[in-house]
Amino acid sequence: MSRFSKLLTLISLIASAGVGSSNAELSSRMDRAWEVTWSRFYLPQVQTFGDYLSSYEAGREQAHLPTAEEVKRQYPNPCGYSTGMEDGAILGGAMLSLLCDRFAVTGEESLRADAKKVFEGLRRCVTVHGVSGFVARNVCPEDGKSVYINSSRDQVTHFVHGLWQYYHSPLSDEAGRKEIAGILGDVADRMIDFVTPENDYDFCRADGKRCPLGICRMWEVQAHEAARLPMIYAAAADVTGEERYRAQWRHYVSDAIEQSATPEPDKPAYALLQMQISLELLHTLEPDPALKATIHDRMVHVRGLAARRFAGTLEKLAKKSPEDMRMLGPDWRHVPEWKNQKGYPNPQWGPYREIWHLTREAGEAALILLMVDPGLVTATERESLCALLDGFDYEHNSSCGIIYHLAAYWKARRQEVLPR
């Protein structure tokens, strides 16, 4: 039986007894997770984060990353799917939000430099290619400039949310806030220019062509995606004060919140988290009390969906052995199975995909629980979070989900669900 499985069986007993894991022990474990994130997942050449590890050997952790030549010819696909360069903008945005939470709890001055590095990486994703307002997924560490040309609304959602959080945190300085205003204005301008009925509301690839996968479509989308477009405009309006962004925000927001009423309950945690961060930003900025209350109701509903997702993910994790959880990702070039996604060849990771996904899913679902009304967190949910964090061997963790575990931990500390 795995350490995680044993801990999970104790949750109900711990909750009923009113006791939990040692705060010092948990803090020490999360300190190690922090060190692992920066030493193994962070790419100092481009100041971004990679998606997974293919080795625990120092200096070889992300040797699978695409070369500059491969990225320039858009190999294996224009999204960089499965290469380790797929979710850099998402991870950078999540990391900035996490840094804001940690600083709110600890006030550590060293976090200013960390946040500046993450900001520089996100700025690189939106500027290095010279396409105004286009948020690249990541940047090739080998040459520091090559990018895959197909982004997604998911990348933009975390990118905007993270920068907006950083803008309002005491971690940022005046020069940084000015840069953020320019960046978010550029992203909003791209949406105004491209997200039109003629483009089927697609913000398009870096080469100006429509995305064949539908992942860059920003309007007339599913319920969990409806708030993304007005969120981008609201953030730009907030940091720039410009009327054209405010007008777009107000044009879309009421319809978007109405469409957000019934997200499909079986959506993965990453989709629910992106819905929740969009709603969080809109809720914070909404001036109309009635609409603000409706947004709050939507967030509570998403929280309920995430609670079920969290419990189900913990059950799946409890069935995994320590050997399973230490599994490394592959060199995508040599996997036996590839899938054709509308003309995009996508290398398949095999059994590793589930380990990578469950690790991330658990952290994302836990984070959602903490984003609205922390008083709703039950004793069982609190102890489940502690069991999750206690049960992971972060020294032998190869999934970028480690960032979401840290995010949930520091959000819980900030919300005083765990002791400050």
FIZABA-697145 format. One record per residue (C-alpha): residue in three letters; residue number from 0; x, y, z. Coordinates in Angstrom, 2 decimals, m for minus. Layout:
BEGIN
- type  seq  px  py  pz
- ALA  NUM  X  Y  Z
...
END
This chain:
BEGIN
- type  seq  px  py  pz
- MET  0  0.00  0.00  0.00
- SER  1  1.32  3.46  m0.90
- ARG  2  2.04  6.16  1.65
- PHE  3  m0.70  8.22  0.05
- SER  4  m3.21  5.37  0.31
- LYS  5  m2.46  4.88  3.99
- LEU  6  m2.90  8.58  4.66
- LEU  7  m6.17  8.67  2.77
- THR  8  m7.68  6.00  5.00
- LEU  9  m6.98  8.21  8.01
- ILE  10  m8.77  11.28  6.70
- SER  11  m12.14  10.67  8.33
- LEU  12  m10.52  9.76  11.65
- ILE  13  m8.31  12.84  11.59
- ALA  14  m11.18  15.12  10.65
- SER  15  m13.44  13.78  13.39
- ALA  16  m10.67  14.06  15.97
- GLY  17  m9.89  17.64  14.98
- VAL  18  m6.17  17.03  14.51
- GLY  19  m3.97  17.06  11.47
- SER  20  m0.46  16.69  10.17
- SER  21  2.35  18.55  11.88
- ASN  22  2.48  22.07  10.45
- ALA  23  6.27  21.97  10.62
- GLU  24  6.43  18.67  8.73
- LEU  25  4.05  19.88  6.06
- SER  26  5.94  23.15  5.72
- SER  27  9.20  21.25  5.29
- ARG  28  7.67  19.02  2.62
- MET  29  6.37  22.01  0.69
- ASP  30  9.73  23.75  0.99
- ARG  31  11.24  20.74  m0.77
- ALA  32  8.53  20.89  m3.44
- TRP  33  9.44  24.56  m3.94
- GLU  34  13.12  23.71  m4.38
- VAL  35  12.32  20.92  m6.84
- THR  36  10.11  23.24  m8.89
- TRP  37  12.87  25.80  m9.30
- SER  38  15.75  23.36  m9.74
- ARG  39  14.11  20.93  m12.16
- PHE  40  11.09  22.48  m13.88
- TYR  41  12.29  26.08  m14.26
- LEU  42  14.10  26.87  m17.52
- PRO  43  16.48  29.73  m16.68
- GLN  44  17.44  30.30  m20.32
- VAL  45  13.91  31.57  m21.05
- GLN  46  12.54  32.07  m17.49
- THR  47  9.60  29.73  m18.02
- PHE  48  8.60  26.28  m16.75
- GLY  49  8.48  22.95  m18.58
- ASP  50  5.68  20.41  m18.44
- TYR  51  7.42  17.25  m17.25
- LEU  52  10.69  15.51  m16.41
- SER  53  12.18  12.63  m18.37
- SER  54  15.13  12.15  m15.96
- TYR  55  16.01  12.77  m12.32
- GLU  56  19.68  13.19  m13.25
- ALA  57  20.92  16.71  m12.57
- GLY  58  21.15  18.67  m15.79
- ARG  59  19.20  16.05  m17.77
- GLU  60  15.72  16.57  m16.32
- GLN  61  14.28  18.15  m19.47
- ALA  62  16.70  16.89  m22.12
- HIS  63  13.66  15.87  m24.17
- LEU  64  12.72  19.48  m24.95
- PRO  65  12.54  20.34  m28.67
- THR  66  15.58  21.79  m30.37
- ALA  67  15.43  25.17  m32.03
- GLU  68  15.49  23.45  m35.42
- GLU  69  12.50  21.28  m34.48
- VAL  70  10.50  24.25  m33.23
- LYS  71  11.30  26.31  m36.32
- ARG  72  9.81  23.60  m38.53
- GLN  73  6.89  23.18  m36.09
- TYR  74  7.76  19.59  m35.31
- PRO  75  5.97  17.51  m34.13
- ASN  76  2.96  19.87  m34.35
- PRO  77  2.24  23.63  m34.21
- CYS  78  1.04  23.39  m30.58
- GLY  79  4.14  21.66  m29.30
- TYR  80  1.79  19.05  m27.89
- SER  81  3.51  16.41  m25.71
- THR  82  6.99  17.95  m26.11
- GLY  83  7.31  19.66  m22.72
- MET  84  6.83  23.09  m24.32
- GLU  85  3.05  22.86  m24.35
- ASP  86  1.94  24.77  m21.24
- GLY  87  4.56  27.37  m20.36
- ALA  88  2.17  30.33  m20.37
- ILE  89  m0.30  28.40  m18.23
- LEU  90  2.37  27.40  m15.72
- GLY  91  3.90  30.88  m15.60
- GLY  92  0.51  32.45  m14.91
- ALA  93  m0.22  29.90  m12.19
- MET  94  3.23  30.46  m10.67
- LEU  95  2.76  34.23  m10.54
- SER  96  m0.55  33.79  m8.74
- LEU  97  1.09  31.37  m6.31
- LEU  98  3.91  33.83  m5.64
- CYS  99  1.38  36.54  m4.84
- ASP  100  m0.29  34.25  m2.30
- ARG  101  2.99  33.21  m0.71
- PHE  102  4.14  36.82  m0.40
- ALA  103  0.82  37.79  1.21
- VAL  104  1.51  35.16  3.89
- THR  105  5.25  35.51  4.46
- GLY  106  6.39  38.86  3.08
- GLU  107  9.68  37.24  2.02
- GLU  108  11.71  39.81  0.12
- SER  109  13.39  37.08  m1.96
- LEU  110  10.05  36.46  m3.67
- ARG  111  10.37  39.78  m5.51
- ALA  112  13.23  38.40  m7.58
- ASP  113  11.38  35.12  m8.16
- ALA  114  8.27  36.94  m9.36
- LYS  115  10.34  39.17  m11.61
- LYS  116  11.85  36.10  m13.28
- VAL  117  8.43  34.55  m13.91
- PHE  118  7.15  37.86  m15.25
- GLU  119  10.12  38.13  m17.60
- GLY  120  9.34  34.64  m18.91
- LEU  121  5.72  35.53  m19.59
- ARG  122  6.77  38.77  m21.24
- ARG  123  9.10  36.76  m23.46
- CYS  124  6.18  34.51  m24.48
- VAL  125  4.20  37.50  m25.72
- THR  126  7.00  39.57  m27.29
- VAL  127  9.85  37.37  m28.58
- HIS  128  8.07  36.45  m31.82
- GLY  129  7.11  40.02  m32.74
- VAL  130  3.38  39.27  m33.14
- SER  131  1.58  41.84  m31.01
- GLY  132  m0.70  40.34  m28.35
- PHE  133  m0.03  36.72  m29.30
- VAL  134  0.66  34.55  m26.23
- ALA  135  3.05  31.76  m27.19
- ARG  136  2.91  28.55  m25.19
- ASN  137  6.60  28.61  m24.33
- VAL  138  9.95  29.63  m25.80
- CYS  139  12.66  27.23  m26.91
- PRO  140  15.51  27.26  m24.36
- GLU  141  18.13  26.39  m26.97
- ASP  142  17.91  29.68  m28.88
- GLY  143  15.69  31.71  m26.56
- LYS  144  13.35  32.81  m29.34
- SER  145  11.67  30.01  m31.31
- VAL  146  7.99  29.31  m30.52
- TYR  147  5.18  27.08  m31.69
- ILE  148  2.64  29.14  m33.61
- ASN  149  m0.61  27.70  m32.21
- SER  150  m1.61  28.95  m28.77
- SER  151  m4.96  28.37  m27.00
- ARG  152  m7.55  30.16  m24.89
- ASP  153  m6.24  28.13  m21.92
- GLN  154  m2.78  29.67  m22.28
- VAL  155  m4.21  33.18  m22.51
- THR  156  m6.51  32.66  m19.52
- HIS  157  m3.74  31.81  m17.04
- PHE  158  m1.38  34.33  m18.64
- VAL  159  m3.82  37.21  m18.16
- HIS  160  m4.90  36.13  m14.69
- GLY  161  m1.33  35.76  m13.46
- LEU  162  m0.23  39.14  m14.78
- TRP  163  m3.33  40.80  m13.34
- GLN  164  m2.67  39.26  m9.92
- TYR  165  0.95  40.39  m10.08
- TYR  166  m0.10  43.91  m11.10
- HIS  167  m2.18  44.22  m7.92
- SER  168  0.38  42.59  m5.63
- PRO  169  2.99  44.56  m3.69
- LEU  170  5.49  42.25  m5.41
- SER  171  5.34  44.39  m8.56
- ASP  172  6.89  47.82  m8.99
- GLU  173  5.80  50.84  m10.97
- ALA  174  7.87  49.93  m14.02
- GLY  175  6.50  46.39  m14.01
- ARG  176  2.93  47.59  m13.70
- LYS  177  3.42  49.88  m16.67
- GLU  178  4.72  46.96  m18.72
- ILE  179  1.79  44.77  m17.66
- ALA  180  m0.66  47.44  m18.75
- GLY  181  0.95  47.50  m22.18
- ILE  182  1.00  43.71  m22.48
- LEU  183  m2.61  43.20  m21.41
- GLY  184  m3.65  46.01  m23.74
- ASP  185  m1.88  44.26  m26.62
- VAL  186  m3.60  40.95  m25.81
- ALA  187  m6.99  42.68  m25.65
- ASP  188  m6.29  44.48  m28.94
- ARG  189  m5.60  41.14  m30.61
- MET  190  m8.94  39.88  m29.34
- ILE  191  m10.73  42.97  m30.68
- ASP  192  m9.06  42.57  m34.08
- PHE  193  m9.38  38.81  m34.51
- VAL  194  m12.29  37.56  m32.37
- THR  195  m15.00  38.43  m34.86
- PRO  196  m17.87  36.54  m36.51
- GLU  197  m15.82  36.48  m39.73
- ASN  198  m13.07  34.54  m37.91
- ASP  199  m15.62  32.40  m36.06
- TYR  200  m14.41  34.21  m32.93
- ASP  201  m10.92  32.70  m33.24
- PHE  202  m7.89  34.77  m32.16
- CYS  203  m5.81  32.79  m34.69
- ARG  204  m2.29  31.43  m34.75
- ALA  205  0.83  33.57  m34.83
- ASP  206  0.82  33.32  m38.63
- GLY  207  m2.69  34.81  m38.76
- LYS  208  m4.34  31.56  m39.84
- ARG  209  m7.32  30.00  m38.08
- CYS  210  m6.60  27.31  m35.51
- PRO  211  m7.94  24.00  m36.89
- LEU  212  m8.52  22.57  m33.41
- GLY  213  m11.01  25.14  m32.11
- ILE  214  m8.88  25.85  m29.04
- CYS  215  m8.40  29.55  m29.88
- ARG  216  m12.11  30.27  m30.22
- MET  217  m13.21  32.83  m27.62
- TRP  218  m16.97  33.23  m28.06
- GLU  219  m19.92  30.91  m28.74
- VAL  220  m18.03  28.31  m26.74
- GLN  221  m18.85  25.91  m23.91
- ALA  222  m20.15  27.09  m20.53
- HIS  223  m16.81  26.71  m18.77
- GLU  224  m15.15  28.87  m21.45
- ALA  225  m17.71  31.66  m21.79
- ALA  226  m16.17  34.03  m19.22
- ARG  227  m12.71  34.03  m20.79
- LEU  228  m13.24  36.84  m23.33
- PRO  229  m14.83  39.42  m21.01
- MET  230  m12.21  38.51  m18.38
- ILE  231  m9.44  39.54  m20.77
- TYR  232  m11.17  42.82  m21.58
- ALA  233  m11.92  43.49  m17.89
- ALA  234  m8.27  42.97  m16.94
- ALA  235  m7.11  45.31  m19.71
- ALA  236  m9.66  47.93  m18.72
- ASP  237  m8.61  47.68  m15.10
- VAL  238  m4.88  48.15  m15.64
- THR  239  m5.05  50.68  m18.50
- GLY  240  m8.19  52.66  m17.71
- GLU  241  m8.97  52.72  m21.44
- GLU  242  m12.59  52.99  m22.50
- ARG  243  m12.36  50.67  m25.52
- TYR  244  m11.56  47.73  m23.27
- ARG  245  m14.23  48.68  m20.76
- ALA  246  m16.79  48.81  m23.59
- GLN  247  m15.87  45.31  m24.75
- TRP  248  m16.01  44.00  m21.17
- ARG  249  m19.49  45.40  m20.63
- HIS  250  m20.65  44.18  m24.05
- TYR  251  m19.87  40.55  m23.26
- VAL  252  m20.01  40.09  m19.51
- SER  253  m23.75  39.65  m18.83
- ASP  254  m24.19  37.10  m21.60
- ALA  255  m21.02  35.31  m20.52
- ILE  256  m22.22  34.94  m16.93
- GLU  257  m25.58  33.66  m18.11
- GLN  258  m23.82  31.09  m20.32
- SER  259  m21.63  30.07  m17.37
- ALA  260  m24.59  28.75  m15.37
- THR  261  m24.36  25.09  m16.34
- PRO  262  m20.82  23.83  m16.98
- GLU  263  m20.68  20.12  m17.70
- PRO  264  m20.05  18.35  m14.39
- ASP  265  m17.48  15.92  m15.78
- LYS  266  m15.05  18.53  m17.05
- PRO  267  m11.43  17.98  m15.93
- ALA  268  m10.05  20.12  m13.14
- TYR  269  m7.93  22.26  m15.48
- ALA  270  m11.09  23.40  m17.28
- LEU  271  m12.88  24.14  m14.02
- LEU  272  m9.85  26.02  m12.68
- GLN  273  m9.68  28.21  m15.77
- MET  274  m13.38  28.90  m15.41
- GLN  275  m12.90  29.81  m11.76
- ILE  276  m9.99  32.19  m12.31
- SER  277  m11.96  33.94  m15.07
- LEU  278  m14.92  34.33  m12.75
- GLU  279  m12.66  35.45  m9.89
- LEU  280  m11.27  38.34  m11.92
- LEU  281  m14.72  39.33  m13.16
- HIS  282  m16.19  39.11  m9.65
- THR  283  m13.47  41.33  m8.22
- LEU  284  m14.01  44.04  m10.83
- GLU  285  m17.79  43.86  m11.36
- PRO  286  m19.48  47.17  m10.39
- ASP  287  m23.10  45.96  m10.59
- PRO  288  m24.15  44.36  m7.26
- ALA  289  m26.71  42.01  m8.82
- LEU  290  m24.32  40.70  m11.48
- LYS  291  m21.55  40.44  m8.88
- ALA  292  m23.80  38.25  m6.74
- THR  293  m24.58  36.04  m9.74
- ILE  294  m20.87  35.64  m10.49
- HIS  295  m20.36  34.59  m6.88
- ASP  296  m23.08  31.97  m7.26
- ARG  297  m21.34  30.62  m10.36
- MET  298  m18.07  30.35  m8.42
- VAL  299  m19.75  28.43  m5.62
- HIS  300  m21.22  26.05  m8.19
- VAL  301  m17.81  25.48  m9.77
- ARG  302  m16.43  24.83  m6.31
- GLY  303  m19.00  22.07  m5.83
- LEU  304  m17.97  20.42  m9.08
- ALA  305  m14.32  20.64  m8.06
- ALA  306  m15.04  19.07  m4.67
- ARG  307  m16.36  15.96  m6.37
- ARG  308  m13.44  16.00  m8.78
- PHE  309  m10.97  16.29  m5.91
- ALA  310  m12.46  13.35  m4.02
- GLY  311  m12.49  11.19  m7.13
- THR  312  m8.89  12.04  m7.97
- LEU  313  m7.74  11.16  m4.46
- GLU  314  m9.39  7.76  m4.79
- LYS  315  m7.52  7.12  m8.05
- LEU  316  m4.21  8.27  m6.56
- ALA  317  m4.69  5.94  m3.60
- LYS  318  m4.63  2.98  m5.98
- LYS  319  m1.24  3.92  m7.41
- SER  320  1.97  2.41  m6.07
- PRO  321  5.05  4.45  m5.10
- GLU  322  6.70  3.08  m8.25
- ASP  323  3.81  4.35  m10.35
- MET  324  4.08  7.82  m8.88
- ARG  325  7.83  8.02  m9.50
- MET  326  7.33  7.32  m13.21
- LEU  327  9.22  9.61  m15.59
- GLY  328  7.93  11.00  m18.83
- PRO  329  9.28  9.76  m22.16
- ASP  330  11.36  11.33  m24.86
- TRP  331  8.41  12.08  m27.11
- ARG  332  10.46  11.48  m30.26
- HIS  333  10.64  7.75  m29.57
- VAL  334  7.17  6.83  m28.28
- PRO  335  5.46  4.04  m30.25
- GLU  336  2.05  5.67  m30.68
- TRP  337  1.19  8.96  m32.37
- LYS  338  m2.30  10.38  m32.83
- ASN  339  m3.40  12.63  m35.67
- GLN  340  m5.39  15.58  m34.29
- LYS  341  m6.88  17.31  m37.32
- GLY  342  m3.54  17.27  m39.10
- TYR  343  m1.40  17.79  m35.99
- PRO  344  0.67  14.64  m35.21
- ASN  345  0.68  14.22  m31.42
- PRO  346  3.10  11.79  m29.69
- GLN  347  1.30  9.72  m27.02
- TRP  348  2.91  9.22  m23.62
- GLY  349  1.32  5.87  m22.81
- PRO  350  0.86  5.00  m19.10
- TYR  351  2.74  8.11  m18.01
- ARG  352  m0.09  10.35  m19.16
- GLU  353  m2.34  9.20  m16.30
- ILE  354  0.33  9.79  m13.64
- TRP  355  1.09  13.25  m15.01
- HIS  356  m2.61  14.07  m15.25
- LEU  357  m3.66  12.82  m11.80
- THR  358  m0.84  14.74  m10.12
- ARG  359  m1.92  17.94  m11.80
- GLU  360  m5.65  17.26  m11.44
- ALA  361  m5.38  16.85  m7.68
- GLY  362  m3.63  20.18  m7.21
- GLU  363  m5.94  22.05  m9.57
- ALA  364  m9.10  20.69  m7.94
- ALA  365  m7.80  21.49  m4.45
- LEU  366  m6.96  25.04  m5.52
- ILE  367  m10.51  25.65  m6.80
- LEU  368  m11.93  24.74  m3.37
- LEU  369  m9.98  27.62  m1.83
- MET  370  m10.87  30.36  m4.31
- VAL  371  m14.32  31.30  m3.02
- ASP  372  m15.71  31.51  0.53
- PRO  373  m12.93  29.70  2.44
- GLY  374  m15.45  29.08  5.21
- LEU  375  m17.01  26.45  2.94
- VAL  376  m13.94  24.23  3.29
- THR  377  m14.93  21.25  5.41
- ALA  378  m12.73  19.45  7.92
- THR  379  m12.60  16.48  5.58
- GLU  380  m11.52  18.66  2.64
- ARG  381  m8.85  20.28  4.76
- GLU  382  m7.45  16.95  5.87
- SER  383  m7.72  15.59  2.35
- LEU  384  m5.53  18.46  1.20
- CYS  385  m3.02  17.66  3.95
- ALA  386  m3.10  13.98  2.98
- LEU  387  m2.48  14.89  m0.66
- LEU  388  0.53  17.04  0.17
- ASP  389  1.87  14.57  2.74
- GLY  390  1.46  11.64  0.38
- PHE  391  3.64  12.91  m2.45
- ASP  392  7.33  12.21  m2.82
- TYR  393  8.20  15.54  m4.43
- GLU  394  11.82  14.50  m4.75
- HIS  395  10.62  11.92  m7.29
- ASN  396  7.77  13.83  m8.92
- SER  397  7.97  14.39  m12.68
- SER  398  4.71  16.25  m13.36
- CYS  399  4.31  20.02  m13.52
- GLY  400  1.30  19.39  m11.27
- ILE  401  3.74  20.14  m8.45
- ILE  402  3.07  23.83  m9.15
- TYR  403  m0.63  23.38  m8.41
- HIS  404  0.15  21.50  m5.20
- LEU  405  2.20  24.49  m4.10
- ALA  406  m0.54  26.86  m5.26
- ALA  407  m3.16  25.01  m3.20
- TYR  408  m0.88  24.99  m0.15
- TRP  409  m0.17  28.72  m0.24
- LYS  410  m3.78  29.61  m1.06
- ALA  411  m4.81  27.55  1.98
- ARG  412  m2.26  29.41  4.09
- ARG  413  m3.45  32.78  2.79
- GLN  414  m7.10  31.90  3.41
- GLU  415  m6.20  30.54  6.88
- VAL  416  m7.60  27.13  6.00
- LEU  417  m4.13  26.02  7.11
- PRO  418  m2.31  28.01  9.79
- ARG  419  m0.45  31.04  8.51
END
